[in-house]
């Protein structure tokens, strides 16, 4: 995990976000007009101050039929005041409204607004609008990040029957905040003078996403060159360690004397915040998901990140300790070449580990750390099929062939050029006619529509896929053939003809090949979790209220499970992004804790008095059905866990955006779920059918999903965050599976079984708490 210190730059990435209206006033008297206001003075029809549907001053309503009109105000200050809205953290907010002015004197008259970001009563910082628009004009204000409240006052003053100031359609919208780094600021350090050798550290913390942060601090004795003094956590109290929320006036007390630390000398202190969310590094750009035709069939891809540039020799040497490039353009900013597919895989994992990310690639059962892989893993061509990819991991990886092709074409912004970014190869690529048969510094030709460089020419780029013919049917996130002798490369190189540099050209070569024209480019997957905002629904028996939480868009895949557990218990093997199955309830819990530990999160589950690390749990803990009652859950931990049954049901119904479908996302099960009529008797790659209202896939069919709850009849009383019965013999799983009938895939149907039970249709999906 990366840490962000008090001096960092606050960075916000560009995302496509869905805005939600949280307050509105249209003056139409609608149920959606929830932002009430007070008028001072009260509406007055003599001079005209109030709502109207008349065309005053030539204006008709901008929205609907009614607007607020001001006319001939006798030089008094007339105002509309909107009370404070509470703005929870974790979102960005925008205020939008419309105004109309006519013939106002810029010296003696005014039409203005004031925004305040507190819960007070004063008004200042007035913004004067255009005094003579003679047309409806929009004002849109992005609220400062972290604003706890929003108040608004609209104010006008003028006199005369030819002057007008009108207002209409005020809205406040919120959007999920793009991933942003936590900010530590206003750090003050004081050593107490009473001889106690206690040190007080004060700071303020802001996280735009409202993530809980882990706070640490270090000292430097060499004026900030190295921070090598790390206070012992046992001698530190206050706002330090895990689960620290945003706020001001945070206070840490360090008992330096208790750990015999001498405070003589000069030290710099550094306070760090880690929110567990890793921002995408510089140079990577977002490729928004979409559908395109690869020349044979339609391909649909999820969004992903890709490096704008081919990997450079400096980057390769920084991770691998050597530079294999020689003779065809050498230098830190030239693309690395003479690398095999195996080299690219190893580089991806080693860089991921260096940056605290979860590596994507595993070799057989040897895990993700290349240091533990056998010495012969990369020396034989046939070994390439022993490498598996965890597509949900947040580390670096090679793009799939279709991800590469989509990005090279310009993604959703494509102009359908022959080469990546142009129909003139000389403008965008180094090839045999212009390269001098040497590579060139990356990014020296023009970029394509997305801002990526050199995807035609310079070096041929390894991608993930095993070589095979394109399937003729439509595909979702394809990852290539499941067997074959060669891996794919794309894009042409410095010595290629123009024909071999098109976005359509395919190259296949042995995974051990290290030609002096072979390089690569990295990509990364987006986070798979979506926020389920809390709400209330009826489970068929009573009202249930659940708090906000995060849930995985996808069922856990075989690759994802194997990367954590080291084994794949599934029956339907051979395609790593099919859902894992043959999972017991006990194994689901073990997966959650092991994954949490791997990613530096606090595990949710404890077994009896043996703690949260499954390595310390007794042999046989998961073999007896009666042992399930010895498992407890820390509901405040930030690690992975199973959803409660009611969390699962709320998410499957579409949360607060529900359309009350019979199945998760539709009343036509064939569009959203694999069941006995359409599955062909097998599981399918996750996410290949349509998602539900929240963007979650396969909550109907494919595999059953274990939940936390012990089975019992629903309570007839309203409940908040229910966690199932306190005792019983069975645990609940939901959602139907690939071989089940349509009626049992209905969202109201409940499965339950003993916690040791498993078969070809039992799988899992995980959730995490929302700070």
C-alpha positions in Angstrom: 0.0 0.0 0.0 1.2 3.5 -0.7 1.3 6.1 1.9 0.7 9.8 1.5 2.4 12.4 3.6 1.7 15.9 4.7 3.5 17.5 1.7 1.7 15.5 -1.0 -0.2 17.0 -3.9 -3.9 16.4 -3.8 -4.7 14.5 -7.0 -8.2 13.7 -8.4 -8.5 11.3 -11.3 -11.0 11.6 -14.1 -13.9 9.3 -13.9 -17.3 9.0 -15.4 -19.6 9.4 -12.4 -23.3 9.2 -12.0 -24.8 12.2 -10.3 -27.8 12.0 -7.9 -30.0 15.0 -7.1 -30.2 15.4 -3.3 -32.0 18.8 -3.1 -34.2 20.7 -5.5 -36.4 23.7 -5.7 -38.3 24.3 -8.9 -41.1 26.5 -7.4 -43.6 24.1 -9.0 -44.8 22.7 -5.7 -43.6 19.2 -6.6 -42.8 16.4 -4.3 -39.2 16.7 -5.5 -39.0 20.3 -4.3 -37.3 19.3 -1.1 -35.0 22.3 -0.5 -37.3 24.6 1.3 -36.7 28.3 1.4 -37.8 31.5 3.1 -38.6 34.7 1.4 -37.8 38.1 2.8 -40.0 39.9 2.6 -42.9 37.5 2.0 -44.2 37.2 -1.6 -45.7 40.5 -2.7 -47.9 40.8 -5.8 -47.9 44.6 -5.8 -44.3 45.1 -6.7 -44.1 41.5 -7.7 -41.9 39.2 -5.6 -42.9 35.6 -5.7 -43.6 32.6 -7.9 -45.3 33.1 -11.2 -46.1 31.5 -14.5 -46.6 34.8 -16.3 -44.1 36.0 -18.9 -42.6 38.9 -16.9 -40.0 40.9 -18.8 -40.3 38.5 -21.7 -39.3 35.5 -19.5 -41.1 32.2 -19.3 -40.1 29.4 -16.9 -36.7 27.8 -17.7 -38.0 24.5 -16.3 -41.7 23.6 -16.0 -44.2 26.4 -15.9 -43.4 28.4 -12.7 -40.3 30.5 -11.7 -39.5 33.0 -9.0 -40.0 36.6 -10.3 -38.7 39.9 -9.0 -39.9 43.2 -10.5 -40.0 46.8 -9.4 -38.5 46.1 -5.9 -38.4 49.7 -4.6 -34.6 49.6 -4.0 -35.0 47.2 -1.1 -32.9 44.1 -0.6 -35.2 41.2 -1.4 -33.8 37.7 -0.7 -34.5 34.0 -0.8 -32.7 31.9 1.8 -32.1 28.2 1.6 -31.2 26.5 4.9 -28.1 24.4 5.4 -27.9 21.0 3.8 -25.7 18.4 5.5 -23.1 17.0 3.0 -21.7 13.6 4.0 -18.1 12.9 3.1 -17.3 10.5 0.3 -19.0 12.5 -2.4 -18.5 15.6 -4.6 -21.3 18.1 -4.8 -22.5 20.6 -7.4 -25.0 23.4 -7.1 -26.8 24.5 -10.2 -29.4 27.2 -10.7 -30.8 29.5 -13.4 -31.3 33.3 -13.4 -32.7 35.9 -15.7 -31.9 39.6 -15.5 -33.0 42.6 -17.5 -32.0 46.3 -17.5 -30.4 46.3 -14.0 -28.1 49.3 -13.4 -24.6 48.0 -12.7 -23.9 50.8 -10.3 -27.1 51.1 -8.2 -28.7 47.7 -8.7 -27.7 44.2 -7.9 -28.6 40.6 -8.4 -26.3 38.3 -6.5 -25.9 35.1 -4.5 -23.9 34.0 -1.5 -22.7 30.4 -0.7 -21.7 29.4 2.8 -20.2 26.0 3.8 -21.2 26.0 7.5 -24.3 25.8 9.6 -24.2 29.5 10.7 -26.3 32.5 9.9 -24.0 35.1 8.4 -23.8 36.0 4.7 -20.9 37.4 2.9 -18.7 36.6 -0.1 -21.4 37.8 -2.5 -21.1 36.9 -6.2 -22.8 39.4 -8.5 -24.3 37.9 -11.7 -24.7 39.5 -15.1 -27.1 42.5 -14.8 -28.7 42.1 -18.3 -28.8 38.6 -19.6 -32.3 39.0 -21.2 -32.2 35.1 -21.3 -32.0 32.3 -18.8 -28.4 31.7 -17.7 -27.0 28.8 -15.8 -24.7 29.0 -12.7 -22.9 25.8 -11.7 -20.7 25.7 -8.7 -18.5 22.7 -7.7 -18.4 22.8 -3.9 -15.0 22.7 -2.2 -14.1 19.1 -1.2 -14.9 18.2 2.3 -17.6 20.9 2.8 -19.8 19.8 5.7 -22.7 22.0 4.8 -24.2 24.2 2.0 -26.3 27.3 2.5 -27.5 29.6 -0.3 -29.0 33.1 -0.4 -30.3 34.8 -3.5 -30.6 38.6 -3.3 -31.8 41.4 -5.6 -32.3 45.2 -5.2 -33.5 47.6 -7.9 -36.4 49.9 -8.7 -38.4 50.5 -11.9 -41.0 48.8 -13.9 -38.6 47.9 -16.7 -36.2 45.9 -14.5 -36.4 42.2 -13.7 -34.5 39.5 -11.8 -35.8 36.0 -11.8 -34.7 32.6 -10.5 -35.5 29.0 -11.4 -34.7 25.4 -10.9 -32.1 25.1 -8.1 -30.5 21.7 -7.7 -27.8 20.2 -5.6 -26.3 16.9 -7.0 -23.8 14.5 -5.5 -21.5 12.1 -7.2 -19.2 9.5 -5.7 -15.8 11.2 -5.2 -13.1 9.9 -7.6 -10.3 8.1 -5.9 -8.2 10.7 -4.2 -5.2 10.6 -1.9 -5.7 11.4 1.8 -4.3 14.7 2.9 -2.4 15.4 6.2 -1.9 19.1 6.9 -1.3 21.6 9.7 1.2 19.3 11.5 2.5 20.7 14.7 5.0 18.9 17.0 5.8 19.9 20.6 8.0 18.3 23.2 6.6 18.9 26.7 8.8 20.9 29.0 7.7 19.2 32.2 10.4 16.6 32.0 8.0 13.8 31.0 9.6 13.3 27.6 6.2 13.2 26.1 5.8 14.5 22.5 2.5 15.9 21.2 1.8 15.7 17.5 -1.2 17.6 16.2 -2.5 17.3 12.7 -5.6 17.6 10.5 -6.7 14.8 8.1 -8.9 14.9 5.1 -9.9 12.0 2.8 -12.2 13.0 0.0 -13.6 9.5 -0.2 -14.3 9.4 3.5 -12.1 6.3 3.8 -10.8 5.4 7.2 -7.0 5.9 7.3 -4.0 4.3 9.0 -1.9 7.0 10.5 1.8 6.6 11.2 4.7 8.9 11.8 8.5 8.8 11.4 11.5 11.0 12.3 14.5 12.0 10.3 17.8 13.0 11.9 19.4 14.1 8.6 17.1 17.0 7.7 14.6 14.8 5.7 17.0 12.7 3.6 15.9 9.5 5.3 13.1 8.9 7.8 14.6 6.0 9.8 13.3 6.6 13.3 10.1 4.7 13.8 8.4 5.1 17.2 7.1 1.9 18.7 3.4 1.6 18.5 3.1 0.5 22.2 4.4 3.9 23.3 2.0 5.9 21.0 -1.6 6.8 21.9 -4.3 9.0 20.4 -5.2 9.4 16.8 -2.6 6.9 15.6 -2.9 3.5 13.8 -5.8 2.1 11.9 -9.4 3.4 11.4 -8.8 7.1 11.8 -11.5 9.2 10.3 -11.2 12.6 8.6 -11.3 15.7 10.9 -9.3 18.5 12.4 -7.5 18.7 15.7 -6.1 15.1 15.6 -3.7 14.4 18.5 -1.0 11.8 18.9 1.0 11.5 22.2 4.4 9.7 21.9 6.0 8.6 25.1 9.6 8.9 23.8 11.1 8.5 27.3 9.4 5.2 27.9 11.2 3.6 25.0 14.5 5.3 26.0 14.6 7.6 23.0 16.8 10.6 23.3 15.3 13.8 22.1 18.5 15.6 22.1 19.3 17.0 18.6 17.2 18.2 15.6 14.6 16.0 14.0 12.0 16.4 11.3 8.7 14.6 11.8 6.6 13.2 9.1 2.9 12.1 9.5 1.6 9.7 6.9 -2.0 8.6 6.0 -2.8 5.4 4.2 -6.4 4.9 3.1 -5.8 1.4 1.6 -6.7 2.7 -1.9 -3.9 2.8 -4.4 -4.2 5.6 -6.9 -3.2 4.9 -10.5 0.3 6.1 -11.1 1.3 8.8 -13.4 1.1 8.2 -17.1 -1.7 5.7 -16.9 -5.0 6.7 -18.5 -8.5 5.4 -18.1 -9.9 3.4 -21.0 -13.6 3.4 -20.5 -15.3 0.1 -21.3 -17.2 -0.3 -24.5 -18.0 -2.6 -27.4 -16.2 -2.9 -30.7 -15.7 -5.3 -33.6 -12.3 -7.0 -33.9 -13.0 -7.9 -37.5 -14.8 -11.2 -36.7 -17.1 -10.6 -33.8 -18.4 -8.0 -31.2 -16.2 -7.6 -28.2 -17.3 -5.9 -25.0 -14.7 -4.8 -22.4 -14.9 -3.4 -18.9 -13.0 -0.2 -18.2 -9.3 -0.5 -17.4 -6.1 1.6 -17.1 -3.3 1.5 -19.6 0.2 3.1 -19.7 0.4 5.9 -22.2 3.9 4.7 -23.1 5.8 1.5 -23.8 7.8 0.4 -20.8 11.2 2.2 -20.8 14.6 0.8 -20.2 15.0 2.8 -17.0 11.7 1.4 -15.6 12.7 -2.1 -16.4 16.2 -1.8 -14.9 14.8 -0.1 -11.7 12.7 -3.3 -11.0 14.7 -6.1 -12.6 18.3 -4.8 -11.9 19.4 -5.0 -15.5 18.8 -3.6 -19.0 18.6 -6.2 -21.8 18.4 -3.6 -24.6 21.5 -3.3 -26.8 22.4 -1.9 -30.2 19.0 -0.6 -31.4 18.5 2.5 -29.3 19.8 2.6 -25.7 18.8 5.0 -23.0 16.5 5.4 -20.0 13.6 6.9 -22.1 13.9 4.4 -24.9 11.5 1.4 -24.9 12.9 -1.8 -23.3 13.4 -4.6 -25.8 14.9 -8.1 -26.1 12.5 -9.2 -23.3 10.5 -12.4 -23.4 6.9 -12.9 -22.4 8.1 -14.6 -19.3 10.2 -11.5 -18.5 7.2 -9.3 -18.8 5.2 -11.5 -16.4 8.0 -11.4 -13.8 8.4 -7.6 -14.2 4.7 -7.1 -13.6 4.7 -9.0 -10.3 7.9 -7.6 -9.0 6.8 -4.0 -9.6 3.4 -4.8 -8.0 5.2 -6.1 -4.9 7.5 -3.1 -4.8 4.6 -0.7 -4.8 2.5 -2.7 -2.3 0.0 -3.9 -4.8 -1.5 -7.4 -5.2 0.4 -9.2 -8.0 -1.8 -10.6 -10.8 0.2 -13.6 -11.9 0.8 -17.0 -10.2 3.0 -19.8 -11.3 1.3 -23.2 -10.7 1.0 -23.6 -6.9 4.1 -21.5 -6.2 2.2 -18.3 -5.5 2.8 -14.8 -6.8 6.3 -14.0 -5.6 8.8 -14.8 -8.4 11.4 -15.4 -5.7 9.6 -18.6 -4.8 9.1 -19.8 -8.4 11.3 -22.7 -9.5 14.4 -21.8 -11.4 13.2 -23.5 -14.6 9.8 -21.7 -14.7 10.7 -19.4 -17.6 13.2 -21.5 -19.5 10.8 -23.8 -21.4 8.3 -22.6 -23.9 5.6 -25.0 -22.7 5.7 -23.6 -19.2 3.7 -20.5 -20.3 0.4 -22.3 -19.7 1.4 -22.8 -16.1 0.9 -19.0 -15.5 -2.5 -17.9 -14.3 -3.9 -14.4 -13.9 -6.0 -13.0 -11.1 -8.0 -10.4 -13.1 -9.4 -8.7 -10.0 -6.0 -8.0 -8.5 -4.9 -4.4 -8.4 -1.3 -5.0 -9.6 0.3 -4.5 -13.0 -0.3 -6.9 -15.8 -0.1 -7.2 -19.6 -3.2 -6.1 -21.4 -5.3 -8.8 -23.1 -5.1 -8.8 -26.8 -8.6 -7.3 -27.0 -7.8 -4.6 -24.4 -4.7 -3.7 -26.4 -6.7 -3.6 -29.7 -9.5 -1.5 -28.1 -7.0 1.0 -26.7 -4.9 1.2 -29.9 -8.1 2.0 -31.9 -8.8 4.9 -29.5 -11.4 3.2 -27.4 -14.8 4.8 -27.5 -13.3 7.9 -29.1 -12.1 5.9 -32.1 -11.9 7.5 -35.6 -11.3 4.0 -37.1 -7.8 4.8 -38.3 -5.6 2.2 -39.9 -2.9 2.8 -37.4 -3.1 3.9 -33.8 -4.0 7.5 -34.0 -3.8 8.2 -37.8 -4.1 6.9 -41.3 -0.6 8.3 -41.8 1.9 6.0 -40.1 4.7 8.5 -40.3 2.7 10.8 -37.9 2.3 8.1 -35.2 4.8 5.3 -35.6 8.4 4.3 -36.0 8.7 1.6 -38.7 11.1 0.4 -41.5 10.7 3.5 -43.7 11.4 6.2 -41.0 13.1 4.5 -38.0 16.6 3.9 -39.3 16.0 0.4 -37.9 16.5 1.8 -34.4 14.0 2.3 -31.6 13.2 5.8 -30.6 12.4 7.6 -27.3 8.9 6.8 -26.3 6.2 9.4 -27.0 8.0 11.3 -29.7 5.4 10.7 -32.3 1.7 11.9 -32.1 -0.7 10.2 -29.7 -3.9 8.4 -30.6 -7.4 9.5 -29.6 -6.9 8.4 -26.0 -3.5 9.8 -25.5 -1.5 6.6 -25.9 1.8 6.6 -27.9 3.7 4.1 -30.1 0.9 1.5 -30.4 2.0 1.3 -34.0 5.7 0.7 -34.4 8.8 1.2 -32.2 8.6 -2.2 -30.5 6.2 -5.0 -30.7 4.3 -5.3 -27.4 3.6 -8.6 -25.6 0.0 -9.1 -24.5 -1.5 -11.8 -22.3 -3.3 -14.1 -24.8 -2.3 -17.5 -26.1 -2.5 -17.5 -29.8 -5.7 -18.8 -31.3 -8.3 -17.9 -34.0 -10.9 -15.3 -33.0 -14.2 -16.9 -31.9 -17.1 -16.0 -34.2 -19.5 -15.3 -31.3 -19.7 -12.1 -29.2 -17.5 -12.1 -26.1 -17.2 -10.2 -22.8 -13.7 -9.5 -21.5 -12.1 -12.4 -23.5 -8.7 -13.5 -22.3 -7.7 -15.6 -25.3 -7.4 -19.3 -26.0 -6.9 -21.7 -23.1 -4.2 -23.8 -24.8 -1.6 -23.3 -27.5 2.1 -23.0 -28.2 2.5 -19.2 -28.6 1.7 -15.9 -26.9 0.6 -12.9 -28.8 2.3 -9.6 -29.6 0.8 -6.5 -31.2 1.7 -3.2 -32.8 4.6 -3.8 -35.2 8.1 -2.5 -34.5 11.0 -0.4 -35.9 11.7 -2.9 -38.6 8.1 -3.7 -39.6 6.5 -2.8 -42.9 3.5 -0.5 -42.7 1.1 -3.5 -43.2 2.5 -5.0 -40.0 1.9 -1.9 -37.9 -1.9 -1.7 -38.3 -4.2 -2.0 -35.3 -5.4 -5.3 -36.9 -2.1 -7.1 -37.3 -1.3 -10.0 -35.0 2.0 -11.5 -34.1 2.5 -14.9 -32.4 5.7 -16.0 -30.8 7.2 -18.4 -28.2 7.0 -17.1 -24.6 10.8 -17.5 -24.3 11.4 -15.4 -27.4 13.7 -12.3 -26.8 13.9 -10.7 -30.2 15.4 -7.3 -30.2 12.1 -5.9 -31.3 10.0 -7.3 -28.5 8.8 -5.0 -25.6 5.6 -4.5 -23.6 3.2 -2.0 -22.1 1.4 -2.4 -18.8 -2.2 -2.0 -17.8 -4.2 -2.4 -14.5 -7.7 -3.4 -13.6 -10.2 -1.1 -12.0 -11.5 -1.8 -8.6 -14.4 -4.3 -8.8 -16.3 -3.0 -5.8 -19.4 -0.8 -6.0 -20.9 1.2 -3.2 -24.3 0.1 -2.0 -25.9 3.2 -0.3 -27.9 2.2 2.8 -31.6 2.1 2.6 -34.8 0.3 3.7 -36.7 -2.4 1.8 -39.2 -5.1 2.5 -37.9 -8.7 2.5 -41.5 -10.1 2.0 -42.2 -10.2 5.7 -41.0 -7.0 7.3 -39.1 -3.8 6.8 -35.3 -4.1 6.8 -32.8 -1.2 7.0 -29.2 -1.8 6.0 -26.2 0.6 6.2 -24.0 1.4 3.3 -21.4 -1.2 2.2 -19.2 -2.2 -0.7 -19.8 -5.3 -2.7 -17.9 -7.1 -5.5 -19.4 -6.7 -8.9 -18.5 -10.3 -9.7 -18.5 -13.7 -8.1 -15.0 -14.7 -7.0 -13.2 -16.3 -9.9 -11.1 -19.4 -9.9 -8.0 -17.4 -10.6 -8.9 -15.0 -7.7 -9.5 -17.9 -5.3 -6.3 -19.7 -6.3 -4.2 -16.6 -5.9 -5.2 -16.4 -2.3 -5.7 -20.1 -1.3 -3.1 -21.7 -3.6 -5.6 -24.3 -4.9 -8.6 -24.4 -7.2 -11.3 -26.8 -6.0 -13.6 -26.2 -8.9 -15.2 -28.8 -11.1 -15.5 -26.6 -14.2 -11.8 -25.8 -14.6 -9.9 -24.6 -17.7 -11.2 -21.0 -17.8 -9.8 -19.0 -14.9 -12.4 -16.3 -14.9 -15.3 -18.7 -14.4 -16.6 -18.5 -10.8 -14.9 -20.7 -8.2 -17.2 -23.5 -7.0 -17.2 -26.4 -4.6 -16.7 -24.0 -1.8 -17.9 -24.7 1.8 -19.0 -21.9 4.1 -15.9 -22.5 6.2 -13.6 -22.2 3.1 -15.4 -18.9 2.1 -14.5 -17.4 5.5 -10.9 -18.6 5.3 -10.6 -17.0 1.9 -11.9 -13.7 3.3 -9.4 -13.6 6.1 -6.4 -14.8 4.0 -7.1 -12.2 1.3 -7.5 -9.5 4.0 -4.1 -10.4 5.5 -2.5 -10.5 2.0 -3.7 -6.9 1.3 -2.9 -5.5 4.7 -6.5 -5.2 5.9 -8.0 -6.2 9.2 -9.6 -9.6 8.9 -13.3 -9.8 10.0 -13.5 -13.4 11.2 -12.1 -15.0 14.4 -12.3 -18.6 15.3 -13.0 -19.2 19.0 -10.0 -17.7 20.9 -7.5 -18.5 18.1 -7.6 -15.0 16.5 -8.0 -14.0 12.9 -5.1 -15.8 11.2 -6.2 -19.1 9.7 -2.7 -20.5 10.1 -3.2 -20.4 13.9 -6.6 -22.1 13.8 -6.7 -25.7 15.1 -6.7 -28.7 12.7 -10.3 -29.7 12.0 -11.8 -26.3 12.7 -13.7 -26.5 9.3 -14.6 -30.2 9.3 -17.4 -30.4 11.8 -20.7 -28.6 11.1 -21.1 -27.7 14.8 -17.9 -25.6 14.7 -19.6 -22.9 12.7 -21.0 -21.3 15.9 -17.4 -20.7 17.1 -16.8 -18.2 14.3 -17.4 -14.6 15.2 -17.4 -11.5 12.9 -15.9 -8.1 13.7 -18.4 -5.9 11.8 -16.2 -2.8 12.0 -13.1 -4.4 10.5 -12.1 -3.2 7.0 -11.3 -6.6 5.6 -13.3 -8.8 3.3 -16.3 -10.8 4.5 -19.5 -12.5 3.3 -22.6 -10.3 3.0 -25.3 -10.8 5.4 -28.4 -12.3 3.9 -30.2 -8.9 3.9 -27.2 -7.1 2.5 -27.1 -9.7 -0.3 -30.9 -9.3 -0.9 -30.7 -5.5 -0.9 -27.9 -5.5 -3.4 -29.5 -8.1 -5.7 -32.7 -6.1 -5.8 -30.8 -3.0 -7.0 -30.6 -1.2 -3.6 -32.2 2.2 -3.7 -32.3 2.1 -7.5 -34.5 -1.1 -7.5 -37.0 -1.7 -10.2 -38.5 -4.6 -8.2 -37.5 -7.2 -10.8 -38.1 -10.9 -10.2 -34.4 -11.5 -10.9 -31.3 -9.4 -10.2 -31.5 -6.8 -13.0 -34.5 -8.0 -15.0 -37.8 -9.8 -15.0 -36.4 -11.8 -18.0 -33.9 -14.2 -16.4 -32.3 -15.0 -19.7 -30.7 -11.5 -19.9 -29.2 -11.6 -16.4 -28.7 -15.2 -15.2 -27.4 -18.6 -16.1 -29.9 -21.3 -15.1 -31.0 -24.8 -16.3 -32.5 -23.6 -19.6 -29.7 -21.5 -21.0 -26.5 -22.6 -19.2 -25.8 -25.8 -21.1 -25.2 -27.5 -17.8 -22.0 -25.6 -17.0 -20.9 -22.4 -15.2 -20.0 -19.4 -17.3 -17.4 -16.6 -17.2 -18.4 -14.0 -14.7 -20.1 -10.9 -16.0 -21.1 -12.2 -19.4 -24.8 -11.4 -19.0 -26.3 -8.0 -18.1 -25.7 -6.4 -14.6 -28.5 -5.3 -12.3 -29.4 -1.6 -11.5 -26.2 -1.2 -9.5 -23.8 -2.7 -12.0 -23.6 -6.1 -10.2 -23.4 -9.3 -12.2 -24.6 -12.9 -11.7 -26.6 -12.4 -8.5 -29.2 -14.6 -10.3 -27.8 -18.0 -11.4 -24.3 -19.2 -12.3 -23.3 -20.3 -8.8 -25.0 -20.0 -5.4 -23.4 -17.5 -3.1 -22.8 -18.1 0.6 -23.9 -15.4 3.1 -23.0 -15.0 6.7 -26.4 -15.8 8.3 -27.5 -18.8 10.3 -30.9 -19.8 8.8 -34.2 -19.0 10.6 -37.6 -17.7 9.6 -37.7 -14.0 8.9 -38.6 -11.8 11.8 -42.0 -10.1 11.6 -40.6 -6.9 13.3 -38.7 -4.2 11.5 -34.9 -4.7 11.7 -31.7 -2.7 11.2 -28.6 -4.5 9.9 -29.8 -8.0 10.9 -27.1 -10.7 11.0 -29.3 -13.8 11.1 -30.2 -16.1 13.9 -27.9 -16.5 16.9 -27.9 -20.3 16.6 -28.9 -23.1 14.3 -27.6 -25.8 12.1 -27.5 -24.2 8.7 -26.0 -21.2 6.9 -27.8 -19.4 4.1 -26.7 -19.1 0.4 -28.7 -17.2 -2.2 -29.1 -16.6 -5.9 -29.7 -19.9 -7.7 -27.2 -21.6 -9.9 -26.5 -22.8 -13.4 -28.6 -26.1 -13.1 -31.5 -24.7 -11.2 -35.0 -24.0 -12.4 -36.3 -20.5 -13.0 -38.5 -20.4 -9.9 -35.6 -21.1 -7.5 -33.5 -18.3 -9.1 -36.1 -15.8 -8.0 -34.8 -13.2 -5.6 -37.2 -14.2 -2.9 -36.0 -17.8 -2.8 -33.8 -18.9 0.1 -31.3 -21.8 0.1 -29.6 -23.1 3.2 -27.2 -25.9 4.0 -24.7 -27.2 6.5 -21.5 -25.1 6.6 -19.4 -28.1 5.3 -21.7 -28.6 2.3 -20.3 -28.0 -1.2 -21.1 -29.0 -4.8 -20.4 -27.8 -8.3 -22.7 -24.8 -7.7 -21.6 -23.3 -4.4 -19.5 -20.1 -4.7 -18.9 -16.8 -3.0 -19.0 -13.0 -3.4 -17.4 -10.7 -0.9 -18.2 -7.3 0.7 -16.4 -4.7 2.7 -17.7 -2.0 5.1 -18.3 1.5 4.0 -16.5 4.0 6.2 
